[in-house]
Amino acid sequence: MEFVKGIKEKDVLEISDILTGEWFGKEVVLRGFVHTVRDMGEISFVVLRKYEGLVQCVTDSKVKGLEGKALKEGMTLEVKGIAATEDRAPNGFEVRLTDIRVLSEPAKDSTMPLPISKWKLNTSLETKLSLRPIALRNVRERAIFKIQEGLVRGFRDFMFQNHFTEVRTPKIVAGNAEGGANVFKLEYFGKKAFLAQSPQFYKQTMVGIYDRVFEAAPVFRAEKHNTTRHLNEYTSLDFEMGYIDGFEDIMDMEAAMLTYTFEFLKKEYAKELKLLDVKLPAADNIPAVRFDEAKQLVAEKYDRKIKNPYDLEPEEEILIGKYFKEEHDSDFVFVTHYPSKKRPFYAMDDPSDNKFTLSFDLLFKGMEVTTGGQRIHNYEEQVDKMVKRGMDPEEFTNYLMIFKHGMPPHGGLGIGLERLTMKLLDEQNVRETTLFPRDVSRLEP
């Protein structure tokens, strides 16, 4: 009988092991995908793709293990050779091979449908999405989602450092948190259910338990939009915090989180940032402007008539972003005090003017990436607002339970991860920064 005791040490190395410098001039063993092969006649350059990046290997006809097999893209190999510095190679070193073992091969007569070894995939977005499992093997495509990983890691690290508890909330729900009709309906064992538009009810519930909570998880919107900024499934970075003095505490927390996360990216993802030529913005001095003032400012500066007094149109968001970049050199701007008419029933109204709410959006380079604000925490006030909106409080018994038995002043926000990544990388379509997009026309791959 054998016993499993944990990870066994192997002789196989990673790129980071070799970059320590202690393996140069010594024999190393590596495993990876054949990313590309360049036949130079007497020698060939075989570039292996590993999770950390690319490794250049040099081989000739004397190398053991091939026995007449031609190396091709898509093979996986175990190679053995001598590591040596080489400034022109990826990561500054190469491996001069002495032995090759083929671990697996692609299907016979298969050809790579995309030139994944090229620096940039010069093909349409639709082609990339249809061939997503292959397109993602391109170095630049992979870098996008490593940076997105870094955004989530930075967010989580910051939350933990600031005494937030990570929670997991249901994605199959009985009620609709946002109060709109854009929900995906499900048949749930003979009952009516929905895919969650937001973790809002559960975030607020957990504030009554842990004071501060956060989650990074998918949300679902059944909106028939076909734009460069909308998805029907996206990842939301949510947090909710109790004992706030005002919604400004939420904005302060987000600004601090973004500052921390960008510093984290600079430290941990420098290679990917350089590869994609990303310039990280400053988030430690973000201007804040009232909704009505923002509309007036851009109307006057850019000679644009205000068409909708209750919401921001995409063009207005762009102009507000432009205004604050020109006037304050900021890529970010908080737009506060949105009209109550366009905010959910749980948004707290401004005591000085109940036509507006104590809420905000964060615009990043002219696009909304965050919605947040202070919530109603008083039971009678919440019921009263529901009734005024024609809602039946009896349908929200479980939600209202938390207020009936006491809640602190609280608020929170949700950040669209894919949009945040999109604007950070200056991409033009949110699908570029979504691993496997779900929109009105795409359900696969």
C-alpha positions in Angstrom: 0.0 0.0 0.0 1.2 3.5 -0.8 0.3 6.8 1.0 -0.1 10.2 -0.6 2.0 12.7 1.3 1.8 15.8 -0.9 3.7 17.3 -3.8 6.8 15.4 -4.8 9.8 17.3 -5.8 10.7 16.8 -9.5 13.8 17.6 -11.6 11.7 19.6 -14.0 12.4 23.4 -13.8 10.4 26.5 -14.5 11.5 29.8 -16.1 11.8 31.5 -12.7 14.2 28.7 -11.5 16.6 29.4 -14.4 16.4 33.1 -14.0 17.9 32.8 -10.5 21.2 32.4 -12.4 22.3 29.2 -10.6 21.5 26.9 -13.6 23.4 28.7 -16.3 26.1 26.3 -17.7 24.2 23.3 -16.1 21.9 20.7 -17.5 18.2 21.5 -17.1 14.9 19.7 -17.8 11.9 21.7 -19.0 8.3 20.8 -20.2 6.1 22.9 -22.4 4.2 23.5 -25.6 5.9 23.9 -29.0 5.0 27.6 -29.7 6.9 27.9 -32.9 9.8 26.2 -34.8 12.3 28.1 -36.9 14.4 25.8 -39.1 17.7 27.4 -39.9 19.2 24.5 -41.7 21.9 22.9 -39.5 20.1 24.0 -36.4 16.6 24.8 -35.4 15.1 27.2 -32.8 12.3 25.6 -30.9 10.3 28.0 -28.7 8.5 26.4 -25.9 5.4 28.1 -24.2 5.1 27.7 -20.5 2.8 29.4 -18.0 5.5 32.0 -17.2 6.3 32.8 -20.8 8.5 31.6 -23.7 11.8 29.6 -23.7 14.1 29.5 -26.7 15.7 26.1 -27.3 18.4 25.3 -29.8 18.5 21.9 -31.4 20.3 20.0 -34.2 20.2 16.6 -35.9 22.3 15.1 -33.1 19.7 15.6 -30.5 18.3 12.3 -29.1 14.6 11.4 -29.0 13.0 12.6 -32.2 13.8 9.5 -34.3 12.6 11.2 -37.5 9.7 13.0 -36.1 9.2 16.6 -37.2 8.5 19.1 -34.4 5.3 21.1 -34.9 3.2 23.6 -33.2 0.9 22.1 -30.6 3.3 19.3 -29.5 4.1 19.1 -25.8 7.7 18.2 -25.0 10.1 17.4 -22.2 13.5 18.7 -23.2 16.9 18.4 -21.6 19.9 20.6 -22.3 22.4 23.2 -21.1 21.0 26.6 -20.0 23.0 29.6 -21.3 22.5 33.3 -21.3 21.3 34.8 -24.6 20.2 38.5 -24.6 18.2 38.0 -27.9 16.1 35.2 -26.5 12.9 35.6 -24.5 13.7 36.1 -20.8 17.4 36.4 -21.7 18.4 32.8 -21.9 18.2 29.7 -24.1 18.6 26.0 -23.7 20.9 24.1 -25.9 19.2 20.7 -26.2 20.7 17.3 -25.9 17.5 15.3 -25.6 13.8 15.6 -26.5 10.9 13.5 -25.4 7.5 14.0 -27.1 4.8 13.9 -24.5 1.8 14.5 -26.8 1.0 15.4 -30.4 -1.9 17.3 -32.0 -4.2 15.4 -34.3 -2.7 14.1 -37.6 -2.8 16.6 -40.5 -3.9 19.4 -38.2 -2.8 22.9 -38.9 -2.9 25.8 -36.4 -5.9 27.9 -37.4 -4.3 31.1 -36.1 -0.7 32.4 -36.2 -0.4 32.3 -32.5 3.4 32.7 -32.5 3.0 36.2 -34.2 3.5 39.2 -31.9 -0.1 40.3 -32.5 -3.1 38.3 -33.9 -4.0 40.4 -37.0 -7.5 39.0 -37.3 -11.0 40.0 -36.5 -12.4 39.9 -32.9 -15.1 37.5 -34.1 -12.5 35.1 -35.4 -10.6 35.3 -32.2 -13.7 34.6 -30.1 -14.8 31.7 -32.3 -11.3 30.2 -32.0 -10.9 31.4 -28.3 -9.1 28.2 -27.0 -6.4 28.7 -29.6 -6.3 32.5 -29.8 -5.6 32.7 -26.0 -2.3 30.9 -26.6 -0.9 34.0 -28.2 1.5 35.8 -25.9 -0.3 39.2 -26.0 -3.7 37.6 -25.5 -2.4 35.7 -22.5 -0.9 38.8 -21.0 -4.3 40.5 -21.0 -5.7 37.9 -18.6 -2.6 37.8 -16.4 -3.2 41.5 -15.8 -6.8 40.8 -15.1 -5.7 38.2 -12.6 -3.5 40.8 -11.0 -6.5 43.2 -10.6 -8.4 40.5 -8.8 -5.4 39.6 -6.6 -4.8 43.3 -5.7 -8.5 43.8 -4.9 -8.6 40.7 -2.7 -5.3 41.5 -0.9 -6.5 45.1 -0.2 -9.9 43.9 1.1 -8.2 41.4 3.5 -5.8 44.1 4.8 -8.8 46.4 5.5 -10.7 43.8 7.6 -13.2 42.7 5.0 -14.4 39.1 5.0 -14.7 37.2 1.7 -18.2 35.7 1.1 -19.9 33.5 -1.5 -23.4 34.4 -2.5 -26.0 32.4 -4.5 -26.3 33.0 -8.2 -29.7 31.3 -8.4 -32.1 33.6 -6.6 -35.9 33.9 -6.0 -36.0 37.7 -6.3 -34.6 40.5 -8.5 -32.2 42.8 -6.6 -32.1 45.6 -9.2 -35.9 45.9 -9.7 -35.8 45.8 -13.5 -37.1 43.3 -16.1 -33.7 42.4 -17.5 -33.3 39.0 -15.7 -32.6 35.5 -16.9 -35.6 33.4 -15.8 -35.2 29.7 -14.7 -37.5 26.9 -13.9 -36.3 25.7 -10.5 -38.0 22.4 -9.5 -41.4 23.9 -10.3 -40.6 27.3 -8.8 -39.8 30.6 -10.5 -36.1 31.6 -10.1 -33.6 34.0 -11.7 -29.9 34.2 -12.3 -28.6 36.9 -9.9 -28.1 40.4 -11.4 -26.2 41.4 -8.3 -25.2 40.0 -4.9 -26.8 43.1 -3.3 -29.3 41.6 -0.9 -26.7 39.1 0.4 -23.9 41.6 0.7 -26.1 43.8 2.9 -27.2 40.7 4.9 -23.6 39.8 5.6 -22.7 43.4 6.8 -25.0 42.6 9.7 -22.7 39.6 10.4 -19.1 40.6 9.5 -19.3 44.4 9.3 -17.3 44.4 6.0 -17.6 41.9 3.2 -16.5 41.4 -0.4 -16.9 39.1 -3.3 -15.5 38.6 -6.8 -18.0 36.6 -8.8 -20.2 36.5 -11.9 -23.4 38.5 -12.3 -26.0 38.1 -15.1 -27.9 40.8 -17.1 -30.5 39.8 -19.7 -30.0 43.0 -21.6 -30.4 42.9 -25.4 -27.5 45.2 -25.9 -25.0 44.6 -28.7 -22.4 47.3 -27.9 -18.7 47.4 -27.2 -19.3 47.9 -23.5 -22.1 45.4 -22.6 -21.9 41.7 -21.6 -24.7 39.4 -20.4 -22.3 37.7 -17.9 -19.5 39.6 -16.3 -17.4 39.5 -13.2 -18.3 42.0 -10.5 -15.9 43.0 -7.7 -18.2 43.9 -4.9 -17.8 45.1 -1.4 -20.1 46.3 1.3 -19.1 48.0 4.6 -20.9 49.0 7.7 -20.5 51.9 10.2 -20.0 54.5 7.5 -20.4 58.2 8.0 -21.5 58.8 4.4 -21.2 57.5 0.9 -17.9 59.4 0.7 -16.3 56.6 2.8 -17.1 54.1 0.0 -15.4 56.4 -2.6 -12.4 56.8 -0.3 -12.1 53.0 0.1 -12.3 52.5 -3.7 -9.7 55.1 -4.4 -7.4 53.5 -1.9 -8.1 50.0 -3.3 -7.3 51.1 -6.9 -4.1 52.8 -5.8 -3.0 49.7 -3.9 -3.9 47.4 -6.9 -2.0 49.5 -9.4 1.1 49.4 -7.2 0.6 45.7 -6.9 0.4 45.3 -10.7 3.6 47.4 -11.0 5.4 45.0 -8.7 4.0 41.6 -9.6 3.0 42.0 -13.3 5.7 44.3 -14.7 6.5 41.9 -17.5 2.9 41.9 -18.8 2.5 45.6 -18.3 5.6 46.2 -20.4 4.6 43.7 -23.0 1.2 45.5 -23.5 2.7 48.9 -23.0 0.3 49.7 -20.2 0.6 53.1 -18.4 -0.9 52.8 -15.0 -3.1 55.8 -14.0 -3.1 57.6 -10.7 -6.0 57.0 -8.4 -4.9 58.8 -5.2 -6.6 62.1 -6.0 -9.8 61.5 -7.9 -12.1 64.5 -8.5 -15.8 64.2 -7.5 -18.6 66.1 -9.1 -22.4 66.1 -8.7 -24.4 64.4 -11.4 -26.3 67.6 -12.4 -23.2 69.7 -12.3 -21.3 67.2 -14.5 -24.0 67.4 -17.1 -24.0 71.1 -17.1 -20.2 71.4 -17.3 -19.9 69.3 -20.4 -23.0 70.9 -22.0 -21.4 74.3 -21.7 -17.8 73.3 -22.6 -18.7 71.1 -25.6 -21.8 72.9 -26.7 -24.0 69.8 -26.1 -27.7 70.0 -25.3 -28.8 68.0 -22.2 -31.3 65.4 -23.6 -31.9 63.1 -20.6 -31.9 64.9 -17.1 -32.1 61.6 -15.2 -29.2 59.5 -16.6 -25.9 59.8 -18.4 -25.7 58.7 -22.0 -22.5 57.0 -23.2 -21.5 60.1 -25.1 -21.9 62.2 -21.9 -19.7 59.8 -20.0 -17.0 60.2 -22.7 -17.2 64.0 -22.5 -17.2 64.0 -18.7 -14.0 61.9 -18.8 -12.5 64.2 -21.4 -13.4 67.3 -19.3 -11.7 66.0 -16.1 -8.7 64.8 -18.1 -8.3 68.2 -19.6 -9.1 70.3 -16.5 -7.6 68.1 -13.8 -5.4 65.6 -15.6 -7.4 62.7 -14.1 -8.4 59.5 -15.8 -11.0 58.9 -13.1 -13.9 61.0 -11.9 -16.6 60.2 -9.3 -20.0 61.4 -10.4 -22.2 61.6 -7.3 -25.9 62.2 -6.4 -27.6 60.3 -9.2 -31.3 61.0 -9.5 -33.5 58.8 -7.3 -35.6 57.9 -10.3 -32.7 56.0 -11.9 -31.4 54.3 -8.7 -32.6 51.1 -7.1 -35.1 51.1 -4.2 -32.4 50.4 -1.6 -30.4 53.6 -2.5 -30.6 56.2 0.3 -32.1 59.5 -0.8 -30.3 62.7 -0.1 -31.9 64.2 3.0 -31.5 67.7 1.6 -33.2 66.9 -1.7 -34.9 63.5 -2.1 -34.9 63.8 -5.9 -31.2 62.7 -5.7 -29.5 59.8 -3.9 -26.3 59.4 -1.9 -24.8 57.3 -4.7 -22.1 57.5 -7.3 -20.6 56.1 -10.4 -16.8 56.0 -11.1 -15.9 56.9 -14.7 -12.6 55.7 -16.0 -11.4 57.2 -19.3 -15.0 58.1 -20.1 -16.7 54.9 -19.1 -18.7 53.8 -16.0 -16.7 51.0 -14.3 -18.3 51.3 -10.8 -21.7 51.9 -9.3 -22.1 52.4 -5.5 -23.5 54.4 -2.7 -25.1 54.5 0.7 -28.0 52.1 1.3 -31.1 52.6 3.4 -30.6 51.0 6.8 -33.9 51.9 8.6 -36.7 49.4 8.3 -39.6 51.9 8.1 -37.7 54.0 5.5 -37.0 51.0 3.3 -40.6 49.8 3.4 -41.9 53.3 2.7 -39.7 53.7 -0.4 -40.8 50.3 -1.7 -44.5 51.3 -1.3 -44.0 54.6 -3.0 -42.5 52.7 -5.9 -45.5 50.4 -6.2 -43.6 47.4 -4.8 -45.1 44.8 -2.4 -42.9 44.6 0.8 -44.4 41.1 1.4 -42.4 39.9 -1.6 -39.1 40.9 0.1 -39.7 39.4 3.6 -36.3 37.8 3.7 -34.5 40.9 2.7 -36.4 43.2 5.0 -35.7 40.8 7.9 -32.2 42.3 8.2 -33.5 45.8 8.7 -36.3 44.7 11.0 -33.7 43.3 13.4 -31.2 46.2 13.1 -28.6 47.3 10.6 -25.7 49.8 10.9 -25.3 52.7 8.4 -23.7 51.0 5.4 -23.0 51.1 1.7 -20.9 49.5 -1.0 -20.2 49.2 -4.7 -19.7 46.9 -7.6 -16.9 47.2 -10.1 -17.1 45.6 -13.6 -13.8 43.7 -13.9 -13.9 43.3 -17.7 -14.6 47.0 -18.2 -11.9 48.0 -15.8 -9.4 45.8 -17.7 -10.7 47.1 -21.0 -10.0 50.8 -20.1 -6.8 50.0 -18.3 -5.4 48.4 -21.5 -7.1 50.9 -23.8 -9.0 48.2 -25.7 -12.0 49.2 -27.7 -14.3 46.3 -27.0 -15.0 44.7 -23.6 -15.0 41.3 -25.3 -11.3 41.7 -25.8 -10.9 41.5 -22.0 -13.4 38.7 -21.4 -12.1 35.1 -21.5 -15.2 33.6 -22.9 -17.7 36.3 -23.6 -21.5 35.8 -23.3 -23.5 38.4 -25.3 -26.8 38.4 -27.2 -25.3 36.3 -30.0 -22.6 34.2 -28.3 -23.0 31.2 -26.1 -19.9 29.2 -27.3 -17.1 28.4 -26.9 
